[in-house]
């Protein structure tokens, strides 16, 4: 059985007061409902400036802390960048790598993402959330599996331990657009991803790996998406900025446990 993961990617939103209010709202919303045998893992990924103070706000709660990006070098003259050890030091247990905005807005290549993933594995105990997903052009050209498969091949391999890896499938055309993949569309790609993982790690390890869906996940569509057999949680952007909405998605993840 795979424990779902509800992850919130705050992107470049919130200063400290608003960030504290948001995590307090999340903590209050899940209190009682997720204690004991926790039915889903919950993760928030705020901007770098909020990591350390929110670690303190989250102390004693099951909500975990993650970063949205990292630099591949350990240290040095890289103005504006943040290293693996800095994230671990700030209290992160997870880091998102290869988000479509990093790929498309900041031009990060597969090679670069490969270096980032290896830097995280070598330099910390953090779990990598590796994002993949096709553009609308790719989908319309019938290239979805080819693109997603290539993004996986560029970065994954037997040297990336399966127990430190989560995959997020985020079709670029669904991110921030309000156009969600249908549950069937999501399941089709998630199934393909799991088969590819199986060819890298073997069937048993691939069966234990979480594959999140991301792209306009909302309280109203979360349960249907996560009800699919290979959808093991969500990576949520816009809706994770409103405590009640994110809590509703967390609850949908918790009740998707099969
Ligand atoms: P969205 O973003 O939920 O606002 O579509 C998802 C993401 O980019 O991770």
Boltz pocket constraint, residues with backbone or C-beta under 6 A from the ligand:
constraints:
  - pocket:
      binder: B
      contacts: [[A, 9], [A, 170], [A, 174], [A, 175], [A, 176], [A, 177], [A, 178], [A, 214], [A, 215], [A, 216], [A, 217], [A, 235], [A, 236], [A, 237], [A, 238], [A, 239]]
      max_distance: 6.0
